[in-house]
Amino acid sequence: MAGKRVIKKPVNKKIAEQESEIICSRRNLICRILLPIILIALLLLVLFIVFNSGLTGNSVYSKCIDSDNTIYPIVNKVTDDESFFIAGNVTQGYTTVYDRCEDVNVVAEYYCEKGTIRNAKLYGCPGDCKDGACVR
């Protein structure tokens, strides 16, 4: 068994050339037709994902709404000083933040700026703070 020899069959040149032509013609089909189609499909998929990312819920564009119109009063014509006496909230998309008391006499007032929720502005109440608003 140790001296077993592997006998190779002689390769028929004509058969080898025919197989080579078949492979080349398959490659041409792939290179000339299928590859561009695949690349165009991938490009379209990427463009679709980029321009429709808002539909996934990961990046939801929506209006920022401040219930007490703090800092930039628009709808209810509430002045900034008056808004600290109103316990409000700010909503944008699926996020809602509530005005809260930071301390016994300090209120944290959330507000909208340029269409997005901003960090709370701290306001010292003239008296106590209760449930997210200064007490009059």
VMD Tcl script that builds the backbone (N, CA, C; Angstrom):
set m [mol new atoms 408]
animate dup $m
set s [atomselect $m all]
$s set {name element resname resid chain x y z} {
  {N N MET 1 A 0.801 -1.188 0.000}
  {CA C MET 1 A 0.000 0.000 0.000}
  {C C MET 1 A 0.847 1.257 0.000}
  {N N ALA 2 A 1.989 1.197 0.654}
  {CA C ALA 2 A 2.839 2.376 0.732}
  {C C ALA 2 A 3.366 2.765 -0.631}
  {N N GLY 3 A 3.510 1.852 -1.501}
  {CA C GLY 3 A 4.069 2.151 -2.805}
  {C C GLY 3 A 3.015 2.380 -3.865}
  {N N LYS 4 A 1.788 2.665 -3.470}
  {CA C LYS 4 A 0.700 2.853 -4.432}
  {C C LYS 4 A 0.936 4.124 -5.232}
  {N N ARG 5 A 0.812 4.037 -6.501}
  {CA C ARG 5 A 1.033 5.168 -7.387}
  {C C ARG 5 A -0.297 5.697 -7.898}
  {N N VAL 6 A -0.398 6.995 -7.978}
  {CA C VAL 6 A -1.599 7.626 -8.527}
  {C C VAL 6 A -1.354 7.822 -10.011}
  {N N ILE 7 A -2.266 7.305 -10.777}
  {CA C ILE 7 A -2.134 7.413 -12.226}
  {C C ILE 7 A -3.042 8.531 -12.693}
  {N N LYS 8 A -2.465 9.526 -13.336}
  {CA C LYS 8 A -3.247 10.638 -13.872}
  {C C LYS 8 A -3.631 10.324 -15.295}
  {N N LYS 9 A -4.897 10.631 -15.599}
  {CA C LYS 9 A -5.360 10.442 -16.962}
  {C C LYS 9 A -4.860 11.599 -17.801}
  {N N PRO 10 A -4.479 11.360 -19.005}
  {CA C PRO 10 A -4.048 12.466 -19.866}
  {C C PRO 10 A -5.224 13.422 -20.120}
  {N N VAL 11 A -4.965 14.716 -20.068}
  {CA C VAL 11 A -6.004 15.726 -20.259}
  {C C VAL 11 A -6.181 15.954 -21.744}
  {N N ASN 12 A -7.427 15.871 -22.161}
  {CA C ASN 12 A -7.742 16.127 -23.554}
  {C C ASN 12 A -7.773 17.648 -23.730}
  {N N LYS 13 A -6.889 18.212 -24.531}
  {CA C LYS 13 A -6.774 19.656 -24.714}
  {C C LYS 13 A -8.060 20.265 -25.236}
  {N N LYS 14 A -8.730 19.579 -26.112}
  {CA C LYS 14 A -9.959 20.104 -26.711}
  {C C LYS 14 A -11.044 20.250 -25.641}
  {N N ILE 15 A -11.170 19.231 -24.772}
  {CA C ILE 15 A -12.181 19.286 -23.698}
  {C C ILE 15 A -11.829 20.416 -22.733}
  {N N ALA 16 A -10.558 20.562 -22.404}
  {CA C ALA 16 A -10.118 21.615 -21.492}
  {C C ALA 16 A -10.421 22.990 -22.078}
  {N N GLU 17 A -10.216 23.187 -23.356}
  {CA C GLU 17 A -10.501 24.473 -24.001}
  {C C GLU 17 A -11.995 24.764 -24.002}
  {N N GLN 18 A -12.813 23.741 -24.226}
  {CA C GLN 18 A -14.267 23.925 -24.220}
  {C C GLN 18 A -14.750 24.321 -22.827}
  {N N GLU 19 A -14.214 23.644 -21.804}
  {CA C GLU 19 A -14.590 23.987 -20.433}
  {C C GLU 19 A -14.181 25.418 -20.108}
  {N N SER 20 A -13.009 25.813 -20.575}
  {CA C SER 20 A -12.521 27.166 -20.345}
  {C C SER 20 A -13.443 28.188 -21.010}
  {N N GLU 21 A -13.884 27.912 -22.234}
  {CA C GLU 21 A -14.795 28.822 -22.941}
  {C C GLU 21 A -16.123 28.933 -22.222}
  {N N ILE 22 A -16.630 27.834 -21.660}
  {CA C ILE 22 A -17.900 27.868 -20.924}
  {C C ILE 22 A -17.755 28.751 -19.692}
  {N N ILE 23 A -16.638 28.580 -18.963}
  {CA C ILE 23 A -16.408 29.387 -17.766}
  {C C ILE 23 A -16.292 30.854 -18.130}
  {N N CYS 24 A -15.560 31.152 -19.178}
  {CA C CYS 24 A -15.396 32.546 -19.599}
  {C C CYS 24 A -16.720 33.152 -20.016}
  {N N SER 25 A -17.525 32.422 -20.739}
  {CA C SER 25 A -18.799 32.978 -21.175}
  {C C SER 25 A -19.730 33.184 -19.982}
  {N N ARG 26 A -19.634 32.327 -18.973}
  {CA C ARG 26 A -20.419 32.528 -17.756}
  {C C ARG 26 A -19.928 33.779 -17.028}
  {N N ARG 27 A -18.627 33.966 -16.990}
  {CA C ARG 27 A -18.077 35.160 -16.346}
  {C C ARG 27 A -18.514 36.415 -17.088}
  {N N ASN 28 A -18.528 36.365 -18.404}
  {CA C ASN 28 A -18.983 37.515 -19.182}
  {C C ASN 28 A -20.428 37.844 -18.859}
  {N N LEU 29 A -21.256 36.814 -18.738}
  {CA C LEU 29 A -22.654 37.025 -18.380}
  {C C LEU 29 A -22.746 37.702 -17.019}
  {N N ILE 30 A -21.959 37.216 -16.078}
  {CA C ILE 30 A -21.977 37.801 -14.737}
  {C C ILE 30 A -21.435 39.221 -14.767}
  {N N CYS 31 A -20.315 39.415 -15.430}
  {CA C CYS 31 A -19.673 40.727 -15.450}
  {C C CYS 31 A -20.474 41.771 -16.205}
  {N N ARG 32 A -21.079 41.375 -17.287}
  {CA C ARG 32 A -21.763 42.349 -18.141}
  {C C ARG 32 A -23.221 42.590 -17.768}
  {N N ILE 33 A -23.877 41.612 -17.191}
  {CA C ILE 33 A -25.312 41.758 -16.945}
  {C C ILE 33 A -25.655 41.714 -15.456}
  {N N LEU 34 A -25.295 40.646 -14.788}
  {CA C LEU 34 A -25.728 40.466 -13.406}
  {C C LEU 34 A -25.056 41.425 -12.434}
  {N N LEU 35 A -23.766 41.654 -12.568}
  {CA C LEU 35 A -23.056 42.524 -11.642}
  {C C LEU 35 A -23.622 43.953 -11.645}
  {N N PRO 36 A -23.819 44.584 -12.794}
  {CA C PRO 36 A -24.422 45.931 -12.772}
  {C C PRO 36 A -25.829 45.940 -12.167}
  {N N ILE 37 A -26.603 44.895 -12.430}
  {CA C ILE 37 A -27.953 44.830 -11.858}
  {C C ILE 37 A -27.876 44.752 -10.332}
  {N N ILE 38 A -26.960 43.933 -9.840}
  {CA C ILE 38 A -26.797 43.791 -8.389}
  {C C ILE 38 A -26.334 45.107 -7.769}
  {N N LEU 39 A -25.383 45.774 -8.404}
  {CA C LEU 39 A -24.891 47.051 -7.887}
  {C C LEU 39 A -25.977 48.123 -7.872}
  {N N ILE 40 A -26.774 48.189 -8.915}
  {CA C ILE 40 A -27.872 49.157 -8.973}
  {C C ILE 40 A -28.901 48.853 -7.893}
  {N N ALA 41 A -29.205 47.582 -7.693}
  {CA C ALA 41 A -30.161 47.197 -6.655}
  {C C ALA 41 A -29.652 47.584 -5.266}
  {N N LEU 42 A -28.374 47.367 -5.006}
  {CA C LEU 42 A -27.797 47.754 -3.717}
  {C C LEU 42 A -27.830 49.263 -3.519}
  {N N LEU 43 A -27.518 50.005 -4.568}
  {CA C LEU 43 A -27.564 51.457 -4.493}
  {C C LEU 43 A -28.980 51.943 -4.183}
  {N N LEU 44 A -29.961 51.384 -4.859}
  {CA C LEU 44 A -31.351 51.763 -4.607}
  {C C LEU 44 A -31.774 51.422 -3.183}
  {N N LEU 45 A -31.321 50.280 -2.682}
  {CA C LEU 45 A -31.642 49.887 -1.313}
  {C C LEU 45 A -31.051 50.872 -0.312}
  {N N VAL 46 A -29.804 51.261 -0.510}
  {CA C VAL 46 A -29.169 52.227 0.385}
  {C C VAL 46 A -29.899 53.565 0.335}
  {N N LEU 47 A -30.226 54.040 -0.854}
  {CA C LEU 47 A -30.960 55.304 -0.982}
  {C C LEU 47 A -32.321 55.235 -0.305}
  {N N PHE 48 A -33.005 54.114 -0.452}
  {CA C PHE 48 A -34.307 53.940 0.188}
  {C C PHE 48 A -34.172 54.019 1.705}
  {N N ILE 49 A -33.170 53.349 2.245}
  {CA C ILE 49 A -32.975 53.344 3.694}
  {C C ILE 49 A -32.633 54.747 4.197}
  {N N VAL 50 A -31.766 55.444 3.480}
  {CA C VAL 50 A -31.355 56.781 3.908}
  {C C VAL 50 A -32.532 57.748 3.885}
  {N N PHE 51 A -33.308 57.759 2.821}
  {CA C PHE 51 A -34.379 58.737 2.688}
  {C C PHE 51 A -35.657 58.358 3.422}
  {N N ASN 52 A -35.775 57.120 3.848}
  {CA C ASN 52 A -36.981 56.706 4.552}
  {C C ASN 52 A -36.694 56.273 5.975}
  {N N SER 53 A -35.589 56.724 6.540}
  {CA C SER 53 A -35.231 56.310 7.892}
  {C C SER 53 A -36.268 56.767 8.911}
  {N N GLY 54 A -37.007 57.816 8.624}
  {CA C GLY 54 A -38.047 58.285 9.531}
  {C C GLY 54 A -39.181 57.292 9.682}
  {N N LEU 55 A -39.352 56.384 8.733}
  {CA C LEU 55 A -40.438 55.420 8.796}
  {C C LEU 55 A -40.142 54.272 9.756}
  {N N THR 56 A -38.893 54.101 10.164}
  {CA C THR 56 A -38.524 52.983 11.021}
  {C C THR 56 A -38.816 53.258 12.472}
  {N N GLY 57 A -38.985 54.512 12.845}
  {CA C GLY 57 A -39.177 54.855 14.243}
  {C C GLY 57 A -37.870 55.206 14.926}
  {N N ASN 58 A -36.741 54.923 14.295}
  {CA C ASN 58 A -35.457 55.268 14.889}
  {C C ASN 58 A -35.211 56.762 14.843}
  {N N SER 59 A -35.685 57.376 13.838}
  {CA C SER 59 A -35.469 58.800 13.694}
  {C C SER 59 A -36.793 59.425 13.279}
  {N N VAL 60 A -37.571 59.787 14.249}
  {CA C VAL 60 A -38.906 60.311 13.974}
  {C C VAL 60 A -38.850 61.830 14.014}
  {N N TYR 61 A -39.185 62.450 12.905}
  {CA C TYR 61 A -39.267 63.904 12.902}
  {C C TYR 61 A -40.667 64.275 13.322}
  {N N SER 62 A -40.754 65.068 14.358}
  {CA C SER 62 A -42.054 65.567 14.775}
  {C C SER 62 A -41.869 66.901 15.468}
  {N N LYS 63 A -42.960 67.584 15.588}
  {CA C LYS 63 A -42.976 68.905 16.179}
  {C C LYS 63 A -42.697 68.833 17.678}
  {N N CYS 64 A -41.982 69.791 18.192}
  {CA C CYS 64 A -41.746 69.904 19.630}
  {C C CYS 64 A -42.878 70.755 20.201}
  {N N ILE 65 A -43.579 70.226 21.193}
  {CA C ILE 65 A -44.734 70.926 21.754}
  {C C ILE 65 A -44.526 71.128 23.251}
  {N N ASP 66 A -44.581 72.381 23.669}
  {CA C ASP 66 A -44.439 72.743 25.077}
  {C C ASP 66 A -45.819 73.125 25.593}
  {N N SER 67 A -46.310 72.391 26.579}
  {CA C SER 67 A -47.684 72.616 27.052}
  {C C SER 67 A -47.877 73.987 27.684}
  {N N ASP 68 A -46.822 74.568 28.252}
  {CA C ASP 68 A -46.977 75.897 28.847}
  {C C ASP 68 A -46.199 76.972 28.084}
  {N N ASN 69 A -45.737 76.626 26.898}
  {CA C ASN 69 A -45.059 77.577 26.003}
  {C C ASN 69 A -43.942 78.362 26.666}
  {N N THR 70 A -43.120 77.676 27.396}
  {CA C THR 70 A -42.023 78.319 28.113}
  {C C THR 70 A -40.955 78.848 27.174}
  {N N ILE 71 A -40.276 79.854 27.611}
  {CA C ILE 71 A -39.134 80.480 26.959}
  {C C ILE 71 A -39.509 81.170 25.643}
  {N N TYR 72 A -40.206 80.493 24.768}
  {CA C TYR 72 A -40.621 81.101 23.502}
  {C C TYR 72 A -42.132 80.975 23.354}
  {N N PRO 73 A -42.882 81.809 24.091}
  {CA C PRO 73 A -44.347 81.675 24.038}
  {C C PRO 73 A -44.889 81.996 22.648}
  {N N ILE 74 A -45.730 81.112 22.164}
  {CA C ILE 74 A -46.299 81.314 20.837}
  {C C ILE 74 A -47.820 81.227 20.892}
  {N N VAL 75 A -48.325 80.115 21.361}
  {CA C VAL 75 A -49.755 79.854 21.265}
  {C C VAL 75 A -50.558 80.486 22.395}
  {N N ASN 76 A -50.251 80.145 23.638}
  {CA C ASN 76 A -51.053 80.595 24.778}
  {C C ASN 76 A -50.646 81.964 25.301}
  {N N LYS 77 A -49.638 82.562 24.712}
  {CA C LYS 77 A -49.140 83.877 25.113}
  {C C LYS 77 A -48.786 83.919 26.600}
  {N N VAL 78 A -48.243 82.815 27.100}
  {CA C VAL 78 A -47.797 82.756 28.488}
  {C C VAL 78 A -46.394 83.326 28.541}
  {N N THR 79 A -46.154 84.276 29.451}
  {CA C THR 79 A -44.808 84.839 29.545}
  {C C THR 79 A -43.894 83.852 30.269}
  {N N ASP 80 A -42.595 84.038 30.092}
  {CA C ASP 80 A -41.634 83.141 30.728}
  {C C ASP 80 A -41.808 83.103 32.235}
  {N N ASP 81 A -41.989 84.272 32.853}
  {CA C ASP 81 A -42.135 84.319 34.309}
  {C C ASP 81 A -43.391 83.588 34.769}
  {N N GLU 82 A -44.476 83.671 34.025}
  {CA C GLU 82 A -45.718 82.993 34.398}
  {C C GLU 82 A -45.627 81.483 34.204}
  {N N SER 83 A -44.837 81.060 33.221}
  {CA C SER 83 A -44.788 79.637 32.901}
  {C C SER 83 A -44.187 78.805 34.031}
  {N N PHE 84 A -43.385 79.401 34.889}
  {CA C PHE 84 A -42.791 78.655 35.997}
  {C C PHE 84 A -43.828 78.300 37.063}
  {N N PHE 85 A -44.976 78.968 37.002}
  {CA C PHE 85 A -46.055 78.670 37.942}
  {C C PHE 85 A -47.020 77.627 37.375}
  {N N ILE 86 A -46.708 77.112 36.189}
  {CA C ILE 86 A -47.541 76.096 35.542}
  {C C ILE 86 A -46.722 74.821 35.403}
  {N N ALA 87 A -47.224 73.720 35.944}
  {CA C ALA 87 A -46.555 72.428 35.770}
  {C C ALA 87 A -46.891 71.935 34.368}
  {N N GLY 88 A -45.902 71.911 33.515}
  {CA C GLY 88 A -46.156 71.522 32.131}
  {C C GLY 88 A -45.288 70.365 31.699}
  {N N ASN 89 A -45.327 70.109 30.411}
  {CA C ASN 89 A -44.475 69.070 29.829}
  {C C ASN 89 A -44.119 69.463 28.402}
  {N N VAL 90 A -43.096 68.812 27.894}
  {CA C VAL 90 A -42.662 69.031 26.521}
  {C C VAL 90 A -42.659 67.671 25.832}
  {N N THR 91 A -43.260 67.624 24.647}
  {CA C THR 91 A -43.353 66.365 23.907}
  {C C THR 91 A -42.773 66.544 22.519}
  {N N GLN 92 A -42.007 65.539 22.117}
  {CA C GLN 92 A -41.503 65.477 20.745}
  {C C GLN 92 A -41.450 64.012 20.358}
  {N N GLY 93 A -42.223 63.653 19.349}
  {CA C GLY 93 A -42.278 62.254 18.927}
  {C C GLY 93 A -42.787 61.381 20.056}
  {N N TYR 94 A -41.999 60.383 20.457}
  {CA C TYR 94 A -42.391 59.464 21.513}
  {C C TYR 94 A -41.833 59.868 22.877}
  {N N THR 95 A -41.184 61.028 22.943}
  {CA C THR 95 A -40.547 61.469 24.182}
  {C C THR 95 A -41.341 62.587 24.825}
  {N N THR 96 A -41.606 62.437 26.122}
  {CA C THR 96 A -42.247 63.486 26.907}
  {C C THR 96 A -41.441 63.689 28.172}
  {N N VAL 97 A -41.101 64.937 28.453}
  {CA C VAL 97 A -40.416 65.278 29.700}
  {C C VAL 97 A -41.297 66.252 30.466}
  {N N TYR 98 A -41.269 66.130 31.788}
  {CA C TYR 98 A -42.148 66.925 32.649}
  {C C TYR 98 A -41.337 67.918 33.470}
  {N N ASP 99 A -41.887 69.135 33.608}
  {CA C ASP 99 A -41.275 70.100 34.512}
  {C C ASP 99 A -41.259 69.454 35.893}
  {N N ARG 100 A -40.188 69.731 36.678}
  {CA C ARG 100 A -40.080 69.084 37.977}
  {C C ARG 100 A -39.411 70.026 38.972}
  {N N CYS 101 A -39.573 69.699 40.231}
  {CA C CYS 101 A -38.909 70.465 41.286}
  {C C CYS 101 A -37.518 69.890 41.506}
  {N N GLU 102 A -36.509 70.736 41.344}
  {CA C GLU 102 A -35.128 70.329 41.586}
  {C C GLU 102 A -34.806 70.410 43.069}
  {N N ASP 103 A -35.444 71.326 43.746}
  {CA C ASP 103 A -35.223 71.549 45.167}
  {C C ASP 103 A -36.536 72.107 45.730}
  {N N VAL 104 A -36.521 72.446 46.995}
  {CA C VAL 104 A -37.735 72.951 47.637}
  {C C VAL 104 A -38.246 74.215 46.967}
  {N N ASN 105 A -37.336 75.046 46.458}
  {CA C ASN 105 A -37.772 76.296 45.825}
  {C C ASN 105 A -37.125 76.520 44.448}
  {N N VAL 106 A -36.795 75.418 43.756}
  {CA C VAL 106 A -36.214 75.521 42.401}
  {C C VAL 106 A -36.983 74.598 41.459}
  {N N VAL 107 A -37.492 75.173 40.354}
  {CA C VAL 107 A -38.211 74.382 39.357}
  {C C VAL 107 A -37.322 74.204 38.129}
  {N N ALA 108 A -37.366 73.015 37.548}
  {CA C ALA 108 A -36.667 72.726 36.291}
  {C C ALA 108 A -37.720 72.764 35.191}
  {N N GLU 109 A -37.592 73.752 34.330}
  {CA C GLU 109 A -38.584 74.010 33.283}
  {C C GLU 109 A -38.025 73.576 31.937}
  {N N TYR 110 A -38.637 72.567 31.312}
  {CA C TYR 110 A -38.220 72.126 29.979}
  {C C TYR 110 A -38.877 73.012 28.929}
  {N N TYR 111 A -38.245 73.126 27.786}
  {CA C TYR 111 A -38.783 73.982 26.726}
  {C C TYR 111 A -38.308 73.507 25.358}
  {N N CYS 112 A -38.947 74.039 24.314}
  {CA C CYS 112 A -38.567 73.744 22.931}
  {C C CYS 112 A -37.718 74.888 22.395}
  {N N GLU 113 A -36.731 74.523 21.595}
  {CA C GLU 113 A -35.935 75.536 20.912}
  {C C GLU 113 A -35.509 74.955 19.579}
  {N N LYS 114 A -35.785 75.682 18.515}
  {CA C LYS 114 A -35.464 75.239 17.155}
  {C C LYS 114 A -36.031 73.848 16.875}
  {N N GLY 115 A -37.219 73.585 17.370}
  {CA C GLY 115 A -37.914 72.341 17.060}
  {C C GLY 115 A -37.506 71.126 17.860}
  {N N THR 116 A -36.650 71.289 18.882}
  {CA C THR 116 A -36.252 70.134 19.687}
  {C C THR 116 A -36.344 70.447 21.178}
  {N N ILE 117 A -36.437 69.392 21.976}
  {CA C ILE 117 A -36.492 69.538 23.427}
  {C C ILE 117 A -35.112 69.988 23.919}
  {N N ARG 118 A -35.108 70.977 24.784}
  {CA C ARG 118 A -33.865 71.475 25.382}
  {C C ARG 118 A -33.806 71.078 26.844}
  {N N ASN 119 A -32.587 71.068 27.388}
  {CA C ASN 119 A -32.424 70.775 28.809}
  {C C ASN 119 A -33.210 71.781 29.636}
  {N N ALA 120 A -33.589 71.354 30.803}
  {CA C ALA 120 A -34.414 72.203 31.660}
  {C C ALA 120 A -33.670 73.469 32.067}
  {N N LYS 121 A -34.411 74.557 32.109}
  {CA C LYS 121 A -33.886 75.825 32.615}
  {C C LYS 121 A -34.306 75.899 34.083}
  {N N LEU 122 A -33.355 76.154 34.956}
  {CA C LEU 122 A -33.663 76.219 36.385}
  {C C LEU 122 A -34.135 77.622 36.744}
  {N N TYR 123 A -35.168 77.675 37.551}
  {CA C TYR 123 A -35.754 78.957 37.949}
  {C C TYR 123 A -35.982 78.933 39.453}
  {N N GLY 124 A -35.498 79.936 40.135}
  {CA C GLY 124 A -35.715 80.041 41.583}
  {C C GLY 124 A -37.121 80.552 41.854}
  {N N CYS 125 A -37.890 79.774 42.561}
  {CA C CYS 125 A -39.272 80.165 42.882}
  {C C CYS 125 A -39.276 81.201 44.010}
  {N N PRO 126 A -40.239 82.125 43.974}
  {CA C PRO 126 A -40.350 83.101 45.061}
  {C C PRO 126 A -40.790 82.427 46.372}
  {N N GLY 127 A -41.437 81.285 46.226}
  {CA C GLY 127 A -41.842 80.507 47.405}
  {C C GLY 127 A -41.367 79.075 47.218}
  {N N ASP 128 A -42.266 78.159 47.467}
  {CA C ASP 128 A -41.930 76.731 47.308}
  {C C ASP 128 A -42.192 76.234 45.884}
  {N N CYS 129 A -41.657 75.059 45.599}
  {CA C CYS 129 A -41.925 74.366 44.344}
  {C C CYS 129 A -42.670 73.082 44.684}
  {N N LYS 130 A -43.755 72.833 43.955}
  {CA C LYS 130 A -44.536 71.630 44.213}
  {C C LYS 130 A -45.041 71.047 42.889}
  {N N ASP 131 A -44.846 69.768 42.684}
  {CA C ASP 131 A -45.327 69.047 41.507}
  {C C ASP 131 A -44.912 69.701 40.182}
  {N N GLY 132 A -43.701 70.208 40.112}
  {CA C GLY 132 A -43.170 70.745 38.866}
  {C C GLY 132 A -43.550 72.176 38.573}
  {N N ALA 133 A -43.970 72.930 39.604}
  {CA C ALA 133 A -44.314 74.328 39.407}
  {C C ALA 133 A -44.062 75.124 40.674}
  {N N CYS 134 A -43.788 76.402 40.493}
  {CA C CYS 134 A -43.642 77.283 41.643}
  {C C CYS 134 A -45.026 77.538 42.244}
  {N N VAL 135 A -45.086 77.564 43.563}
  {CA C VAL 135 A -46.357 77.835 44.240}
  {C C VAL 135 A -46.445 79.351 44.452}
  {N N ARG 136 A -47.620 79.925 44.108}
  {CA C ARG 136 A -47.804 81.384 44.244}
  {C C ARG 136 A -48.077 81.767 45.675}
}
mol reanalyze $m
mol bondsrecalc $m
mol representation Tube
mol addrep $m
